[in-house]
Amino acid sequence: MLEVEKGRFVAAVSRVLESVLAPLCASAVVSVLFGMASAQAQSPLFETFAVPAGSAPHDVAPAADGTVWYTAQAQGAVERFDPRSGKADRVQLGAGSAPHGVIVGPDGAAWITDGGQNAIVRVDPKTLAVTRFPLPKDRPNANLNTAVFDKRGHLWFTGQSGIYGELDPGRASMRVFDAPRGPGAYGICVSLDGSLYFASLAGSYLGRIDPASGAAQVIEPPTPNQGARRVWADSKGRIWVSEWSAGKVGVFDPATHQWREWRLPGHDPHAYAIFVDDRDIVWLSEWSANALVRFDPRAERFEVLTLPRPHANVRQIMGRPGEVWLPESGTDHLLRYRSGAADASGH
């Protein structure tokens, strides 16, 4: 009898709890599902492309034909990858090669700064033939970094050992100059009016190059020892700088000679790569947060997009209208972020 009464009591309590908790459980389920839908809608629009293991892709350069070049720094090669078909053409650059930067020139070729060979290297887009332009013998171990073409079709490049230079491909002639303050010359860009600027990581300054004389003028950012790393020009001729040591993004306006800086979100940020797209949105790779950071200068607003894999080590960013490309040197992957789709969705 006691067992019967106990059973009835438990059943009654269970019915009461069920009637009370069921709506709560249903509400919780709806909340979870809604949260999942929201997270899915807000997830970054990254597409991942694996590259051969051990490549350590350093720089990436989208081409006009839809393909993408990247430097396989750890394997002495450059590869042209077609994200539509998955087809890849790998080109070995020669004994001792350690390619750093790659850009697509006005001739459609891949132009590479090869620190291992101490040379500028061209890869023909049709034949994949390799042509080398070695630095002068009195400029060994330049630690070549980044290159850009000016409006005359001359290639300008930097070397972290403390040099920058100019290559005239038509004449196969080269000039090399000593950078101010010694080692550190890193990223380089050309502005709307054809002016050339480079960043010095070790020297913590922005340099402006006079193309005629080759002399460089030092432009001091507001923050001392900020570690200016890479640079990019926007459509208004302003020069954007990723400040590695300070965790900031800075912009210099040559028209007014004024600077502005913004600290990136998060704890102890480190801004490495920088790229300004066709809408003047600024993109940065942030190593502390393992993230792609989007900065809208008009709204002065940051958006942090966590990368799909930890320790991505994105050292450079490049793009074309509607796309941002990133090489994950730490994971042997390339990433494409659909910036056009993200903008259309309100992000």
ZICORGI-V527720 format. One record per helix or strand. SS is the DSSP state (H for helix, E for strand). FROM is the first residue (numbers start at 1). TO is the last residue. If there is no record, write none. Layout:
ss=SS from=FROM to=TO
ss=SS from=FROM to=TO
//
This chain:
ss=H from=2 to=42
ss=E from=46 to=50
ss=E from=57 to=62
ss=E from=67 to=72
ss=H from=73 to=75
ss=E from=77 to=82
ss=E from=88 to=92
ss=E from=99 to=104
ss=E from=110 to=114
ss=E from=119 to=123
ss=E from=130 to=134
ss=E from=144 to=149
ss=E from=155 to=159
ss=E from=163 to=168
ss=E from=173 to=178
ss=E from=185 to=190
ss=E from=196 to=200
ss=E from=205 to=209
ss=E from=216 to=219
ss=E from=228 to=233
ss=E from=239 to=243
ss=E from=248 to=253
ss=E from=258 to=263
ss=E from=271 to=276
ss=E from=281 to=286
ss=E from=291 to=296
ss=E from=301 to=306
ss=E from=314 to=320
ss=E from=323 to=328
ss=E from=333 to=337
ss=H from=339 to=344
//
